Amino acid sequence: MENIDIQVVEFNSPMQLKSVELRYKVLREPLGLVYTPEQLADEKDEAHIVALKQDEVVGVLLLKVAGAKVLKMRQVAVATDCQHSGIGKLLVFFAEQYAKNNGFHLIELHARDTAKDFYLKLNYKVEGNVFMEVGIPHYKMKKVLV
């Protein structure tokens, strides 16, 4: 894999805005969905983590506080031409280290059915039954950080 730089970027920074474009292209556009200005504004207190390849945003992941020691991983996306290259795994490992460094002990997420096996390989556990979110099957998953 080429040099990939993973970093936390500021809300409304140029890199964060590029990450919204990537999320739209990978996650929303195929479902015929868009982001509302209100949805994007609600993300101001979340950690925006991006993967950069030669200053181009090729991956993104958001972390939202979901409890005293719990973070919710959201909006994980990797550019289509970079998928299956290890960037998603790098983003998740970075997010887990970020969580530990900031005193969090648990990460939870809603994985699309198509991403469930990816998270299982990273030791996330399925909790409960499949459910529908944005019109597609999802699983609630969790990982205790040690």
C-alpha positions in Angstrom: 0.0 0.0 0.0 1.2 3.5 -0.9 1.9 6.0 1.9 -1.4 6.8 3.6 -1.6 9.5 6.2 -4.4 9.2 8.8 -5.3 12.3 10.7 -8.0 14.1 12.6 -9.2 17.2 10.7 -11.1 20.2 11.9 -14.8 20.6 11.2 -15.5 22.8 8.1 -11.8 22.6 7.1 -11.0 21.9 3.4 -10.1 18.3 4.1 -13.3 17.8 6.1 -15.4 19.2 3.3 -13.6 16.9 0.8 -14.4 14.0 3.2 -18.1 14.9 3.0 -17.9 14.7 -0.8 -16.3 11.2 -0.5 -19.0 10.1 2.0 -21.7 11.3 -0.4 -20.2 9.5 -3.4 -19.6 6.2 -1.6 -22.5 6.1 1.0 -25.3 8.3 -0.1 -25.4 8.7 -3.8 -25.8 4.9 -4.5 -28.9 5.0 -2.3 -30.3 8.1 -3.8 -29.8 10.1 -0.6 -28.3 13.5 0.1 -27.0 15.2 3.3 -29.1 18.0 4.6 -27.3 21.1 6.0 -28.8 20.2 9.4 -27.3 16.7 9.3 -23.9 18.1 8.4 -24.1 20.9 11.1 -24.9 18.2 13.7 -21.4 16.7 13.0 -19.5 19.7 14.4 -18.7 17.9 17.7 -17.6 14.7 16.2 -14.0 13.6 15.4 -13.5 13.6 11.7 -10.7 11.2 10.7 -9.5 11.1 7.2 -7.1 8.9 5.2 -4.9 11.0 2.8 -3.0 9.7 -0.2 -0.9 12.5 -1.7 -3.2 15.1 -0.1 -6.3 13.5 -1.6 -9.0 12.3 0.8 -9.4 8.6 0.1 -11.0 7.5 3.3 -13.1 8.9 6.2 -14.5 7.8 9.5 -16.5 9.8 12.1 -16.5 9.2 15.9 -19.4 10.6 18.0 -19.6 10.5 21.8 -22.4 8.0 22.6 -21.9 7.7 26.4 -19.4 8.4 29.2 -16.9 5.9 27.8 -18.5 5.0 24.5 -17.9 6.3 21.0 -20.1 5.5 18.0 -18.2 5.0 14.7 -20.1 6.4 11.8 -19.9 7.2 8.1 -16.9 5.0 7.3 -16.1 5.3 3.6 -13.2 4.5 1.4 -12.9 5.8 -2.2 -14.2 3.1 -4.6 -10.8 2.7 -6.4 -9.0 2.3 -3.1 -11.3 -0.3 -1.5 -9.8 -3.6 -0.4 -6.3 -2.0 -0.1 -6.2 -1.8 3.7 -7.2 1.8 4.1 -10.4 0.9 6.0 -8.4 -1.2 8.5 -5.9 1.7 9.0 -8.8 4.1 9.7 -10.4 1.7 12.2 -7.1 1.1 14.0 -6.4 4.8 14.2 -10.0 5.4 15.5 -9.5 2.7 18.2 -6.2 4.3 19.3 -7.8 7.8 19.3 -10.6 6.4 21.5 -8.2 4.8 24.0 -6.1 8.0 24.1 -9.2 10.0 25.0 -10.5 7.6 27.7 -13.1 5.7 25.8 -13.5 1.9 26.4 -16.1 0.9 23.8 -16.8 1.6 20.2 -20.2 0.8 18.7 -21.4 1.0 15.2 -24.1 0.2 12.7 -22.5 -1.9 10.0 -24.1 -2.3 6.6 -24.7 -6.0 5.8 -22.0 -5.7 3.1 -19.4 -4.4 5.7 -20.2 -6.9 8.6 -17.5 -9.4 7.7 -14.9 -6.5 7.6 -15.7 -5.6 11.2 -15.9 -9.2 12.3 -12.2 -9.6 11.1 -11.3 -6.6 13.3 -12.9 -8.3 16.4 -16.1 -6.4 16.5 -19.1 -8.5 17.7 -22.6 -8.5 16.3 -25.2 -7.6 18.9 -28.9 -8.4 18.2 -30.6 -9.0 14.9 -30.4 -7.4 11.5 -32.3 -4.1 11.2 -33.1 -1.6 8.5 -31.4 1.8 8.3 -31.4 4.1 5.3 -33.4 1.4 3.5 -30.7 -1.3 3.7 -29.8 -4.1 6.3 -27.5 -3.2 9.1 -26.1 -4.9 12.2 -25.3 -3.3 15.6 -21.7 -4.1 16.4 -19.4 -3.4 19.4 -15.8 -3.7 20.4 -14.4 -3.4 23.9 -11.0 -1.6 23.8 -8.2 -3.0 25.9 
